[in-house]
């Protein structure tokens, strides 16, 4: 088969997925086609993949091209991971809202920052999708680009492409909870559904028995567990269901945790280890610098630092012997189920609702369990979410739909109103402040959004 990577210059991401793909014997003779618009990064990832093939003695073929048509032509599967606009435009997504009193943690999925990231990226995603319709119309497309719900939803609504959106937050959270209660993953089963970055573990079981009491006990009795995910743990204690994606993300998806600097200092922690809570004061002191308390600490400065040293880092990575062990990302397992040995796999994917969750908008992009096998992809019908979870998800669903439609129509008013309805934005700013902020964000993104300046 031919597997094409769009945005292949994302070195760590692409190398990791290709490593996973080649652990499946039935996929080891694939043609791996790498496409990127950055020739230097494309050259680096080709070298990295060649090292994997040499180390594993795989028969796969790797090719790299700057020609998107050539990359897509005849592809059986396409994996997309792109970024539209660089660090400077991204930092405006964070810094403009902060100027008005809206303190964003990451800004890649929801709210004004996620909205403008979507507005920049939707036209590019649709352009790629239209090329897929022309050159490989039957290909399975796996999207890893954020904002997941808006980008995947736009392609699913406005093209005929068979696209599924994928994210690692569901399996990552399930493994974290299992670690907290000392359970191996082969004892864990769960049902998780909602929207990307805000899906809910409707069931979380150990050997068929509800494991939520064990999770609650770990949270309430071990400070290291509580402070590791303080926002999510507070949401679990109040709502009764554990939410996917980290505390630093979830703190910006609702109105309760980021209204003041004091809130952020006291609540928005996301420590990676149980020992991390002991260093709470060390993390808090960076609040005035915009730090995000944990693995997303000072996101912008991290990326700026990486930009300065990325060539050296990649060269070092290429020189090292590749680790050929299989990871836990869904993509390789899905490809093996559909195109390889047919081993059935269950995963959480982002698709148009169409009745899967009965009390969320039917034209929304939702994250639900999907079964992959030789027979294809089959979503699992969830039915009704608990009312309070559907209420929070539903607000975001409708905002996402407004942004997608606004992008297609060039409608600034829809963008403004979607930002008004964002829970954190509404909790922090007046309508006039939101209007001024949105106008400034449009100006900062003018070169990417010609449809709004006609």
N, C-alpha and C positions, 0 to 999 in steps of 0.2 A: 504494500500500500504506500501511498504518498501522504506524508504528514507535513503540513506547512505551518510555520511559525511566523505570524505577523507581529512585528515588534520584537524580533529575535535578539536585538542588541541589548535587551535586559539580561545581562550575562548570567547572574545567579539563578534567576527564574528559569530561563530557557535550559541551562545546563542541568538543573535539577529535574525538570520534566523529561528531558531526553534520557537521563539516567534511569528514571522510573520506567519509561516506555520500554527500554531495552532489557529490563529484567524479565519481561514476558517473552518466552521463547518464540511464540507465534508472531511477534512483532519485530524480531531482530533483523529481518532482511528488508525493513522499510527504507524508503527514500525520505530523508529528513531535509526539508527545504527551508532555508533560513532567509527571511526577508526583513530588511530594515531600511530606513531612509538615511541612516548614518553609516557611511562606508567604513569608518575606523572601528566602530563598535561591532559591525557585522564581521569584520575580519577577525576580531578577538574571539567572538563566540564560535566562529568556524574552527579556529584553532582549539578552543576548549572542547568542542564536540569530537574533533578528530582524536584528541587525547583519550576521550571516553571509548571510542571505537577501538583504538590501539590497545588500551589497557584490558578491555573486556573481550578482545578478539571477536568483535561482532561483525557480521557480514553487511550491516546496514551501509547505505551510501549517504554522504552529506554533501549538500550543495548550497551555495549562498548567492543571493542575487539582490540587486537594487531595483529590479523590474517586477512590480507587483503582479502584472499579468502572467509573466512566466512562473512566478512563485505559486500562483493559485491554479493555473491551468491543470486540470486533471486531478486535483487534490481530493483525497478521500476524507481527510479531516483537516480542519484549520483551527489553530489555537491563537487567540488574539490577546496581546498584552501591550497596550500602547499608552503613551502620555502625550496629550496635545498641549503645547506650551511648556516652557521650562520653569525653573525655580523662581524666576523673577515674577512671572504672572501668578504662579501658585502662591507666593508669599503675599501678594495683594489680596488673594482670597481670604487670608487670615488677618492681615494687618488692617485692611479697611474696616471690616466689622469691629475689630478691637478698638479702633479710634472712636466708634460710636457707643462703646460699652458692651459689645457682644464678644465675649471671649471664647473663641473656637479652639478646640483641642487639636483635631486633625483635619477636618473639613473636606474629606474625600467622598462623602456619601449623601449627606442630607444638609438641610439648612441653606442659607445664602451661599456659603462656600461651595458646598456640593452642587448646588444649583448652577452656579456659573462654571464650575468644572464640567458639568453635563452639557451646558450650552456650547462650550468650546468643542466638546468631543463628539456630540451626536452627529454633526455633519460629516466628520471623518469616519465614524463607524458606519454610517449609511453609505458613504462612498465605497468603503471596503466591501460592505454587504452587496452593493450593486455589482461590483466586480465578481464576487462569489456567484451571484445569480448568472453572470455571463459565462464564467470560465470553469466553475465546478458546482453546478446547481444542486447536486445531490449530496454535497459534502456535509458532514457533521461539523458544526462550528461550536467551539468551547471558548466562551469569553471570560477572561479574568480581569478585565479593566473596570475600574471604578469611575463614577458611581454606578455600581452594578445594576440596581433596579431600573434606573432611568435609561442607561445605555442598552441593556438587554431588552427592556420594554420597547424602546424606540425601534430596534431592529425587528423585533417580533411583530410589532404593529404595522410597520411601513414597508416590510419586504417579505419575500417568500423564503428567506433563509432559515434553515433548521438550526437555530441557535439555542444553546443552553448556557446560562450564566453560572459560573462556579466560584466558590469562595472556601477558604479553609477554616472558617470560624466555627462551623458546627462540629467537625471532628476534633478541632483543637479544644473546644470547650468540653466536649464529652470526655476527652482524655484528662483534662485538668480536674474535673469532678471525680473521675475514677481514682486519680492519684490522691486526692484529698481523703477518700474513704478507704484507701489501700486495696483497691480492687483491680485485678488484671482486666484488660479490655475484653478478653473472651468471656467474661462474666457479665458484661454490660450490654444492655439493649435499650433503645430509646426511640421515641417519635418526636420529631422536631419540625415546627412549621411556623410561618409568619412571613416576614420580609427580610431581605438581606441585611445583615448586621443587627437585626432586631427580630430574630426568630426565637421561638420559645420551646423549651423541652417540655412538651405536653405529658410525656412519660419518660421517666429515667429509672431503669430497673437493674437490679443486680440478681442474677440467677432467677429471673422472673418475678422478683419481689420488689415493691416500691423502695427505691434507694434514697428518696428525698429526705426521710428522717435522718439517715446517716450524714447526708450533705449538710443539713441544718445543724446537726450536732457538731460537725467539724468547724463550721463557721462560728458557732456560739462559744465553743470551748477552746479554740486555738487562735490566738491573736494573729499568728502568722498567716492563717488562712483568711481571716476576716480582712486584714489590711492588704492582702494580695490582690483582692478584687472588691474594694470597698463599695463602689457604686453598684456593681452588679449584685453583691451580697445584700445590700439594702433593698434593692428592687425585689430580690427573691423573698426576703423576709416579709415585705409588704404585699407582694402580688401572688406569691405561692408557686411561681414557675421561674426557672432559671433562663436568662436571656443569653443569646450568642453575642460574640464580639466583646472586646475588652472594655474595662471601666472607662478609660480615657475616651473611647468612642462613644459609649452609651451615655456618658455624662452630657454630651452635646446633642443628643437625640430627644431630650425631654426637658421639662421646665424646672426641674427640682434641684439641680446640683451645681450650676454654674452662673447663678444670678449675680453673685458678688465675689470679690477677691477672697473674702473670708471663707465663702463656700468652697471655692476651689482649693484653698490651702488645707481645709479640714476634711474634705470629702473625696477629692478627685485623684486618688492614688491608685497605682496599678503596678504593684511590685511583682517582679518575676519569680522570686523565691520566698519561701516562708520566713527566711531570715531577714528579708528586705524590710519588714515592718519596723525592725529595730533602728533603721536608718531614716525614719520618718522625718525628723527635724532637718536632716541633711537635704532631703528632697524639697521640703517646704520653703527653705530659704531662697530657692530659685524662682519663687512665684512672680516676683516683679520683673523677671526676664522673659516671662511667657513660657516657662517650662511646663511640660504636660505630665510630670510626675510618673515616671516609670519607663517602659520600653519605648514610648512615643515621646520621651523627654526632648523638648526643644527640637521638634521635627525639622524646622527650617535650617537651623544651624547644623544639624546632622547632615542634611543633604548638601548644604554648601560645603561642608568639610569633605564629604565624599566626592563631590565634583572636583575638588582640588587634587585628589590623590587616586582617582579611580583607575587611571592607566597602570600605575604601579601595583595597585591591589589586584587587578585582573592578570597582569603578567605573573605575579606570584601564584595566583590560583591555577593558571595554566601549567606552571612548572611543577606543581604538586601532583602526586599520584591521585587520580580521581577516586572518590568513594563510590563504589558501585552498588551499595545497598539500596533497596527499594524504600521510598518514603511513603507518606500516607495521603498525598494529594489525590484527588479523585480521577484526574484526567486519564492517566495510564490505565487504571482499572476499567474505565468506561470504554476506552479504545479496545482493550483486550476482550471485553464482553461482546462488543459489536463486531469487531474485525479479526479478533484473535482466536483463542481457544473456546470462547463462549461462556466462560465462567461468570455466572450471574453476580451482579453487585448492586447493592442499594446505596444511594448517595443522595445528598440534598442539592437540588438544582433550582435555578431561577427561571421560571416560565410564566406565560400569561395565565391568569387564574382560571378562567373558563370553568367555574364550578368546583374547583378543587377545594377551596376554602369558601364556605357558603356565605359568611358574613364579612367578607372583604370585597371591595369593588371587583367586578368580574373582568374588567379590562386592565386590572393592575398586574404588575409583575410581582409574583410571590415566590418564596423559597420553601420548597416542599420535598418530601421524599420521592425519589424516582427509582424505578427498577430498570437496570440495563441488562439486556441479554441478546442473544442472536435474533430474537423476535423484535428487537428495537427498544425504544424508551417508553416506559409506562408510568405516568405519575400516580401516586397513591392519594386517593380521595381522603381528605381530612375531615370534612364536614365543618362544624361550627367551632371557632375559637372561643375560649372564655370571653365574655363580653368586654371586660376591662382591657384585655390584651388586644382584641379586635379594634377597640376604640383608639388606642394609641397607634397601632399599625395603620388603621384606616386614614388617620390624618395624614400620615406620610405618603400613603398610596395616592391620595388625591392630589397632594402637592407634587409628587413625581409626575403624575399624568398631566398636570397643568404645565409643568416645565417642558415636557416632551412636546406637547401641543404648541406651546409658546415658541419653541425653537423652530418648529415646522412653519409656523404662521408669521414669525417675526413680531410677536405681540408682546411689547414691553409691559403692558398692564397686567397680563397673566403672570409674568415673572414677578412683578412687584407683589401681587396678591398671594402668590405661592409663598414668597418670603414672609409676608405678614402672618400666614397661617402656621408657619413653622413654630413648634412649641417653645423652644428656647428663645427665638427671636421675639416672639410675642410677650414672653415673660420679662424681657430685658429692655425693649425699646418701644417708643411711641410710634404711631403710624407715620407721623412726619419724619421722625428719625429714620425709620425704615425706608421711606421714599428717598431721602437724601443719600442714604447709604447705597441703595440699589442704583441710583443714578450714577454715583461715583464708581461703582463696580462695573457698570456698563462702559463708562469711559476708559477704565483700566483694561477692558477686554475688547476695545473697539476693533482692533485688527483681526480678531477671531470671529466677530459677530456682525458681518456686513448686513445681514438680513434685518437687523434692528436699527440701521442707520440710513435707510433709504429715504 
